[in-house]
Every structure is written in structure tokens, then in C-alpha cells.
Amino acid sequence: MSQNLEVNPSRSHRLKRERERERKEMGLLCCFDGGNSAQRKEEERVASAEAVAKAAEAAQRRQEEFEKSAAGRAARAQQQQQAAAKQAASSNKGEPVLKWSMG
């Protein structure tokens, strides 16, 4: 039974060599693209910039629609109320918060 659990050393060594060879081949194949890497990178950069621009436009549209909606108006009114309450709660009215005294 112990023989069944043991791995044949020659087999594991062979598998390890095959994996290393496959990695090397993949590395060579991935790096060789016939000189189109600069063109492909530029196309990816342009596509990425376009995607970012579209996402920004969509976010702007959603923000404008939210501001026009009842929920947007309610949120804005709540923010204004909170700002007014915070300003009214300020007790220093131009006085310094910390006063220094010698003595």
C-alpha cells in the first residue's frame, strides 16, 4: 500500500521538465508578435481612453438626472439644512476657539 502512495521519482522529474519546457515555449511565443506590440499597445491605450471618456459622460448624465429628480432635490435640501444647523451651532462667533493666558 505504501508503494501506491509514493510517486515515481522519474515520472515527477519528467513532468517537472515538461512544465519548465512549456513555460519557456509560452514565454517565447508570448513575446514574439512580429513587431506589432507598439501598435497593439497604442490601440489598447486609445480604447482605454475612449472607455474612460464614455464612463465619465455616463456618470455626468446620471448625476444630472439625480439632481433633477425628487430624491436629488431632497438630498440637496437636507445638505443645506445640515450646513445651516452646523453654522448655527457654532458658538465662537468669531472668537478664537482656544484662548491663551499667561500666568
C-alpha positions in Angstrom: 0.0 0.0 0.0 2.9 2.4 0.7 4.1 1.8 -2.8 0.8 3.2 -4.2 1.2 6.4 -2.2 4.7 7.1 -3.3 5.3 9.0 -6.5 7.7 7.6 -9.0 10.7 9.9 -8.9 11.5 9.5 -12.6 7.9 10.4 -13.5 7.7 13.5 -11.3 11.1 14.6 -12.7 9.9 14.2 -16.2 6.7 16.1 -15.5 8.7 18.9 -14.0 10.9 19.1 -17.0 7.9 19.2 -19.3 6.3 22.0 -17.3 9.5 24.0 -17.5 9.8 23.4 -21.2 6.1 24.6 -21.7 6.8 27.7 -19.7 9.8 28.5 -21.8 7.8 27.9 -25.0 5.0 30.1 -23.8 7.4 32.8 -22.9 8.9 32.8 -26.3 5.5 32.7 -28.1 4.1 35.4 -25.9 7.0 37.7 -26.6 7.1 37.2 -30.4 4.4 39.1 -32.1 6.1 40.1 -35.3 6.7 43.7 -34.2 3.0 44.7 -33.7 3.4 45.2 -29.9 3.7 49.0 -30.3 0.7 49.2 -32.5 -1.3 46.9 -30.2 -0.3 48.9 -27.1 -1.4 52.2 -28.8 -4.8 50.6 -29.8 -5.3 49.5 -26.2 -4.4 52.9 -24.9 -6.9 54.6 -27.3 -9.6 52.1 -26.4 -8.9 52.6 -22.7 -9.1 56.4 -23.1 -12.4 56.1 -25.0 -13.8 53.8 -22.3 -12.9 56.3 -19.6 -14.4 59.2 -21.5 -17.7 57.2 -22.0 -17.8 56.3 -18.3 -17.3 60.0 -17.4 -20.1 61.1 -19.7 -22.4 58.4 -18.3 -21.6 59.4 -14.7 -22.2 63.1 -15.6 -25.6 62.2 -17.1 -26.6 60.1 -14.0 -25.6 63.0 -11.7 -27.7 65.5 -13.7 -30.7 63.1 -13.7 -30.3 62.6 -10.0 -30.2 66.4 -9.3 -33.4 66.8 -11.3 -35.2 64.0 -9.5 -37.2 64.4 -6.3 -34.6 62.4 -4.4 -31.9 64.7 -5.6 -33.8 67.8 -4.6 -34.5 66.3 -1.2 -30.8 65.4 -0.7 -29.7 68.9 -1.7 -32.3 70.4 0.8 -31.0 68.1 3.5 -27.4 69.1 2.9 -28.4 72.8 3.1 -30.3 72.2 6.3 -27.3 70.4 7.8 -24.9 73.2 6.8 -27.2 75.8 8.3 -27.5 73.8 11.6 -23.8 73.4 11.8 -23.2 77.1 11.3 -25.9 78.0 13.8 -24.4 75.6 16.4 -21.0 77.3 16.1 -20.7 79.1 19.4 -17.5 81.0 18.9 -18.9 83.7 16.6 -15.5 85.0 15.5 -13.8 84.3 18.9 -10.8 82.1 18.9 -11.5 78.5 19.9 -8.5 78.3 22.2 -7.6 81.3 24.3 -4.1 81.7 25.6 -3.5 83.1 29.0 -0.2 83.8 30.7 0.0 83.2 34.4 
